[in-house]
Amino acid sequence: METMGRHVISELWDCNIDKLNDIEFIEKTFVNAALEAGAEVREVAFHKFAPQGVSGVVIISESHLTIHSFPEHGYASIDVYTCGDRIDPNVAADYIAKALDAKVSDNMELPRGIHPAESKDKQITSA
């Protein structure tokens, strides 16, 4: 079954709180994760919240990497979405988990772009 992409949703717990609140560290980590996976970085945008937390995105030619960090909970919500089959999003997700010192990493991979008629698990409905 062909897909248009792979989407890894990663729940990172018990992360280094200081790293979760360091916008420069997170930005560098996400760019490096994309490069480690073999992606081509296009644009980078991150925002530091007051009093804590960082959200951001690295746009890659193959799609994107995102984060929303919650230092007060030692938690980060990560998405790595790659189109095609050249890039493995798990490489980037694992790189990020290690960089943030996550003690618990729960990854779920979803195939993206499967036409409903090709998926036996989905019921085709029309509006």
C-alpha positions in Angstrom: 0.0 0.0 0.0 1.5 3.3 -1.1 1.4 6.3 1.2 2.3 10.0 0.7 4.2 10.1 3.9 5.0 9.0 7.4 4.0 10.9 10.5 5.6 10.2 13.9 3.8 11.6 16.9 6.1 11.5 19.9 5.2 12.0 23.6 8.4 12.8 25.5 8.2 12.7 29.3 10.7 13.3 32.1 12.8 15.6 29.9 15.4 18.0 31.0 13.4 21.0 32.2 16.1 23.5 31.4 16.4 22.2 27.8 12.6 22.3 27.3 12.7 26.0 28.1 15.8 26.9 26.1 14.6 28.2 22.7 18.1 28.3 21.2 18.8 24.7 22.3 15.5 23.5 20.9 15.9 25.3 17.6 19.4 23.9 17.1 18.2 20.4 18.1 15.4 20.4 15.6 17.5 21.6 12.8 20.1 19.0 13.6 17.4 16.3 13.9 16.2 17.2 10.4 19.7 17.1 9.0 20.5 13.8 10.8 17.5 12.2 9.1 18.7 13.5 5.7 16.1 16.2 5.2 16.5 19.5 3.5 15.8 22.5 5.9 13.8 25.3 4.3 12.5 27.6 7.1 12.7 27.7 10.9 10.3 29.5 13.3 10.3 29.2 17.1 8.6 31.1 19.9 9.4 31.3 23.6 6.4 31.8 25.9 6.4 33.6 29.2 6.9 32.4 31.8 7.9 29.1 30.2 7.6 26.8 27.2 8.6 26.8 23.5 6.7 26.1 20.3 8.3 25.8 16.9 8.5 24.4 13.5 11.2 23.4 11.1 9.9 23.3 7.6 11.7 20.7 5.5 11.4 20.0 1.8 9.9 16.7 2.8 7.3 18.3 5.3 7.9 19.4 8.9 9.1 18.9 12.5 7.2 20.6 15.4 7.4 20.9 19.1 5.3 22.2 22.0 7.2 22.0 25.3 5.8 22.1 28.8 8.8 22.5 31.1 6.5 22.6 34.2 5.6 19.0 33.4 8.9 17.8 31.9 6.9 17.1 28.7 7.2 17.8 25.0 4.8 17.0 22.2 6.7 16.3 19.0 5.6 15.7 15.4 7.8 14.6 12.6 6.1 14.3 9.2 8.0 13.3 6.1 6.7 12.8 2.6 7.9 10.0 0.4 10.0 7.1 1.5 13.5 8.6 1.4 13.5 10.0 5.0 12.7 8.0 8.1 10.9 10.3 10.6 11.9 8.0 13.5 15.5 9.0 13.0 14.6 12.7 13.8 12.2 11.8 16.6 14.8 9.6 18.3 17.5 12.3 17.9 15.2 14.8 19.6 14.2 12.5 22.5 17.9 11.8 23.2 18.8 15.5 23.0 16.0 16.4 25.5 17.1 13.6 27.9 13.6 12.1 27.7 13.4 9.2 30.1 10.1 8.1 28.5 9.5 8.3 24.8 6.2 7.0 23.3 6.2 7.1 19.5 3.3 6.4 17.2 3.8 6.2 13.5 0.9 6.9 11.1 0.9 6.4 7.4 -0.4 9.6 5.6 -2.1 9.9 2.3 -3.7 6.5 2.0 -6.7 6.8 -0.2 -9.8 5.6 1.6 -10.6 3.1 -1.1 -7.2 1.5 -0.5 -7.6 1.1 3.2 -9.6 -1.8 4.5 -9.6 -0.2 8.0 -11.5 2.8 7.0 -15.2 3.1 6.1 -15.8 5.3 3.0 -18.4 7.9 3.6 -19.5 10.9 1.6 -21.0 14.1 2.7 
